[in-house]
């Protein structure tokens, strides 16, 4: 069994089409078909059902797919170690970040890093705080950027910035521009991010610090992105708590109004697994952010 056979198997399994997989791998269709046939013959096990012109994974194929992906991932990691050894002239740094950080804070740092280290490829994916923590724990991202609280002893947590949450409403809302007491917050309707998001976690933690139970909030809508939350509030659906950076364009345009109620700042934190391989690219990325913060 070779890595090339595994790559072909995974490509065919993901596309359920030999020709498309061969094209993606820049191979002849016959080469892809032969690789699958050799795997099946070596282990006397069918990996695909041939149904008319289509193919589907067999039970054995479905069981084999995650194992093949894991082997390829480890092989890629081994190549990465050799490529990065002693230099930053080649490599890939995989990042995952929460929506607020990925949309409003991280891009400028990625641009600065690419200018300093053009050969290093940056890959960014987006998730909520819980999903980012899971990616770092599983090793699918080397650095995870979150604004929520993550309690996992496997992580190093590095604070890199601070962010201000603000409460905003539509411009015609009765709270617009008014000073509120903590008790007032329980009287209105709220549109919040989904459970697991750092924005929601930070807001609920602030409420608990004020002696309020977040479960007592009236939340007719919880939505999966900052943009959808902002749009719902602009349309008049209650109040929300968002990063000041997220709310700023709508505040400036008069589509939202800020409520006079100060929430505490929250930290932007980098998560890094303590036991996984630490690339020099990740070290350099963190060093640039630390240097900018000190400056």
C-alpha positions as CSV (number, residue, x, y, z in Angstrom):
1,X,0.0,0.0,0.0
2,X,1.5,3.4,-1.0
3,X,0.6,7.0,-0.2
4,X,-0.2,7.5,-3.9
5,X,-2.8,4.7,-3.7
6,X,-4.3,6.3,-0.6
7,X,-4.4,9.7,-2.2
8,X,-6.2,8.3,-5.2
9,X,-8.6,6.3,-3.0
10,X,-9.5,9.4,-0.9
11,X,-10.0,11.5,-4.1
12,X,-12.3,8.9,-5.6
13,X,-14.2,8.5,-2.4
14,X,-14.8,12.2,-1.9
15,X,-15.9,12.7,-5.5
16,X,-17.5,9.2,-6.1
17,X,-16.2,9.5,-9.6
18,X,-12.9,8.0,-10.9
19,X,-12.6,10.4,-13.9
20,X,-13.1,13.5,-11.8
21,X,-10.6,12.2,-9.2
22,X,-8.0,11.4,-11.8
23,X,-8.4,14.9,-13.3
24,X,-8.0,16.6,-9.9
25,X,-4.8,14.6,-9.3
26,X,-3.5,15.2,-12.9
27,X,-3.5,11.4,-13.6
28,X,-4.9,9.3,-16.4
29,X,-8.2,7.6,-15.5
30,X,-6.5,4.2,-16.1
31,X,-3.9,5.0,-13.4
32,X,-6.6,5.9,-10.9
33,X,-8.6,2.8,-11.7
34,X,-5.5,0.6,-11.4
35,X,-4.6,2.1,-8.0
36,X,-8.0,1.2,-6.7
37,X,-7.9,-2.2,-8.2
38,X,-4.5,-2.9,-6.6
39,X,-5.8,-1.9,-3.2
40,X,-8.8,-4.1,-3.5
41,X,-6.8,-7.1,-4.9
42,X,-4.1,-6.8,-2.2
43,X,-6.7,-7.0,0.6
44,X,-9.3,-9.1,-1.2
45,X,-11.9,-6.5,-0.3
46,X,-14.1,-4.3,-2.4
47,X,-13.9,-0.6,-1.6
48,X,-16.6,0.6,-4.0
49,X,-19.9,-0.6,-5.4
50,X,-20.2,-0.1,-9.2
51,X,-23.8,0.9,-9.8
52,X,-24.4,1.7,-13.4
53,X,-22.0,4.5,-14.3
54,X,-21.7,5.6,-10.7
55,X,-19.7,4.3,-7.7
56,X,-20.4,4.2,-4.0
57,X,-18.3,3.3,-1.0
58,X,-18.8,-0.2,0.5
59,X,-19.0,-0.7,4.2
60,X,-15.2,-1.5,4.1
61,X,-14.6,1.6,2.0
62,X,-16.4,3.8,4.5
63,X,-14.4,2.3,7.4
64,X,-11.1,2.7,5.4
65,X,-11.7,6.4,4.4
66,X,-11.0,8.1,7.8
67,X,-7.9,5.9,8.3
68,X,-6.6,6.7,4.8
69,X,-7.1,10.4,5.5
70,X,-5.3,10.1,8.8
71,X,-2.3,8.5,7.2
72,X,-2.1,11.2,4.5
73,X,-2.4,13.9,7.2
74,X,0.5,12.4,9.1
75,X,2.5,12.1,5.9
76,X,1.9,15.7,5.1
77,X,2.9,16.7,8.6
78,X,6.2,14.7,8.2
79,X,6.9,16.5,4.9
80,X,6.1,19.8,6.6
81,X,8.7,19.2,9.3
82,X,11.4,18.5,6.7
83,X,10.4,21.5,4.6
84,X,10.4,23.9,7.5
85,X,13.6,22.5,9.1
86,X,16.0,25.4,9.6
87,X,14.2,28.0,7.6
88,X,11.0,29.8,6.8
89,X,11.4,29.5,3.1
90,X,8.6,27.0,2.7
91,X,5.6,25.8,4.6
92,X,1.9,26.2,5.5
93,X,0.4,27.6,8.6
94,X,-3.2,26.5,9.3
95,X,-5.3,28.9,11.4
96,X,-8.9,28.7,12.6
97,X,-10.7,31.7,14.1
98,X,-14.0,32.8,15.4
99,X,-16.2,34.9,13.2
100,X,-15.5,38.2,14.9
101,X,-11.7,37.7,14.9
102,X,-11.5,36.3,11.4
103,X,-13.8,39.1,9.9
104,X,-12.5,42.2,11.7
105,X,-9.1,41.7,13.4
106,X,-7.0,38.8,12.0
107,X,-6.8,39.7,8.3
108,X,-4.4,42.7,8.8
109,X,-2.1,40.4,10.8
110,X,-2.2,37.8,8.0
111,X,-1.3,40.5,5.4
112,X,1.6,41.7,7.5
113,X,2.8,38.1,7.9
114,X,2.6,37.4,4.2
115,X,4.6,40.5,3.4
116,X,7.3,39.4,5.9
117,X,7.3,35.7,4.9
118,X,6.0,35.4,1.3
119,X,6.8,31.7,0.9
120,X,4.6,30.7,3.8
121,X,1.1,29.8,2.8
122,X,-1.7,30.8,5.3
123,X,-4.9,28.8,5.4
124,X,-7.8,30.2,7.5
125,X,-11.1,28.6,8.4
126,X,-13.9,30.0,10.5
127,X,-15.9,28.6,13.3
128,X,-17.3,29.5,16.7
129,X,-15.2,29.3,19.8
130,X,-16.2,25.7,20.5
131,X,-15.3,24.6,16.9
132,X,-12.0,26.5,17.0
133,X,-11.0,24.7,20.2
134,X,-12.0,21.4,18.7
135,X,-9.8,22.0,15.6
136,X,-6.8,22.8,17.7
137,X,-7.3,19.8,19.9
138,X,-7.7,17.5,16.9
139,X,-4.7,19.1,15.1
140,X,-6.6,20.3,12.0
141,X,-5.5,23.9,13.0
142,X,-2.2,24.8,14.6
143,X,-3.3,28.1,16.0
144,X,-6.9,28.9,17.0
145,X,-8.1,32.5,17.7
146,X,-11.0,32.9,20.1
147,X,-12.7,35.5,22.2
148,X,-14.6,33.0,24.4
149,X,-13.4,31.2,27.4
150,X,-11.8,27.8,26.8
151,X,-10.9,25.6,29.7
152,X,-8.7,22.8,28.3
153,X,-5.4,21.9,30.0
154,X,-4.0,20.7,26.6
155,X,-3.8,24.3,25.4
156,X,-1.4,27.1,25.8
157,X,-3.5,30.3,25.9
158,X,-1.8,33.5,24.7
159,X,-3.6,36.8,25.0
160,X,-3.0,39.0,21.9
161,X,-5.6,41.8,22.0
162,X,-8.7,43.1,23.7
163,X,-12.2,43.8,22.3
164,X,-15.2,45.8,23.6
165,X,-18.7,44.4,23.5
166,X,-21.5,46.9,23.0
167,X,-25.3,46.6,23.2
168,X,-27.0,47.9,20.1
169,X,-30.6,48.2,19.0
170,X,-32.5,49.5,15.9
171,X,-32.6,53.4,15.8
172,X,-36.4,53.4,16.6
173,X,-36.1,51.0,19.6
174,X,-37.1,52.4,23.0
175,X,-33.6,51.7,24.3
176,X,-31.8,53.7,21.6
177,X,-29.3,56.1,23.3
178,X,-30.7,55.5,26.8
179,X,-29.0,54.5,30.0
180,X,-30.1,51.1,31.3
181,X,-29.8,49.3,34.6
182,X,-29.0,45.6,34.7
183,X,-32.6,44.8,35.5
184,X,-33.7,46.5,32.3
185,X,-31.9,44.0,30.2
186,X,-34.4,41.3,31.2
187,X,-37.3,43.3,29.9
188,X,-36.5,43.4,26.2
189,X,-36.2,40.9,23.3
190,X,-32.7,39.7,22.3
191,X,-31.1,38.4,19.1
192,X,-28.0,36.5,20.0
193,X,-25.3,34.4,18.4
194,X,-25.6,30.6,18.7
195,X,-24.6,28.7,21.8
196,X,-20.9,28.0,21.6
197,X,-19.9,31.4,20.1
198,X,-17.4,33.5,21.9
199,X,-19.6,36.6,21.6
200,X,-22.5,34.9,23.3
201,X,-20.4,33.3,26.0
202,X,-18.7,36.6,26.9
203,X,-22.1,38.4,27.1
204,X,-23.6,35.7,29.3
205,X,-20.6,35.8,31.5
206,X,-21.0,39.6,31.9
207,X,-24.6,39.1,32.9
208,X,-23.7,36.5,35.5
209,X,-21.1,39.0,36.9
210,X,-24.0,41.5,37.2
211,X,-26.0,38.9,39.2
212,X,-28.3,38.1,36.2
213,X,-29.2,34.7,35.0
214,X,-28.7,34.5,31.2
215,X,-31.5,31.9,31.0
216,X,-34.0,34.7,32.0
217,X,-33.3,36.7,28.8
218,X,-36.0,36.6,26.2
219,X,-34.3,35.4,23.0
220,X,-36.7,35.0,20.1
221,X,-33.8,34.5,17.7
222,X,-30.4,33.0,17.9
223,X,-28.4,33.1,14.7
224,X,-25.2,31.6,13.4
225,X,-23.3,34.7,12.3
226,X,-22.5,38.3,13.3
227,X,-23.9,39.6,10.0
228,X,-27.3,37.8,10.4
229,X,-27.6,39.0,14.0
230,X,-26.8,42.6,13.0
231,X,-29.3,42.5,10.1
232,X,-32.1,41.2,12.4
233,X,-31.5,44.0,14.9
234,X,-31.3,46.6,12.1
235,X,-34.8,45.2,11.0
236,X,-36.1,46.0,14.5
237,X,-35.9,42.6,16.2
238,X,-34.8,43.5,19.7
239,X,-31.3,44.1,21.0
240,X,-28.0,42.4,20.8
241,X,-24.4,42.4,22.1
242,X,-21.7,42.6,19.4
243,X,-18.1,43.5,19.1
244,X,-17.7,47.2,18.6
245,X,-15.8,46.4,15.4
246,X,-18.8,44.5,14.1
247,X,-21.3,47.1,15.1
248,X,-19.3,50.2,13.9
249,X,-20.4,50.3,10.2
250,X,-24.1,50.1,11.1
251,X,-23.7,52.7,13.9
252,X,-22.0,55.1,11.5
253,X,-24.7,54.5,8.9
254,X,-27.5,55.1,11.4
255,X,-28.8,51.6,11.0
256,X,-28.1,50.8,14.7
257,X,-28.0,52.8,17.9
258,X,-25.9,52.1,20.9
259,X,-27.4,51.6,24.3
260,X,-25.8,53.4,27.3
261,X,-24.7,50.3,29.2
262,X,-21.0,49.4,29.4
263,X,-20.0,45.8,29.1
264,X,-16.5,44.6,30.2
265,X,-13.7,44.2,27.7
266,X,-12.9,40.6,26.6
267,X,-9.6,39.2,25.4
268,X,-8.7,37.8,22.0
269,X,-6.7,34.6,22.8
270,X,-4.6,32.3,20.7
271,X,-5.0,28.6,21.5
272,X,-2.0,26.3,20.8
273,X,-1.8,22.6,21.6
274,X,1.0,21.9,24.1
275,X,2.0,18.5,22.8
276,X,1.7,18.9,19.1
277,X,4.5,19.9,16.7
278,X,5.2,23.6,16.9
279,X,6.1,25.0,13.4
280,X,8.5,27.9,13.0
281,X,5.9,29.6,10.9
282,X,3.5,29.6,14.0
283,X,6.3,30.9,16.2
284,X,7.0,33.7,13.7
285,X,3.3,34.6,13.5
286,X,2.9,34.8,17.2
287,X,6.1,36.8,17.5
288,X,4.8,39.4,15.1
289,X,1.6,39.8,17.0
290,X,3.4,40.2,20.3
291,X,5.8,42.7,18.9
292,X,2.9,44.8,17.5
293,X,1.1,44.7,20.9
294,X,4.2,45.8,22.8
295,X,4.7,48.6,20.2
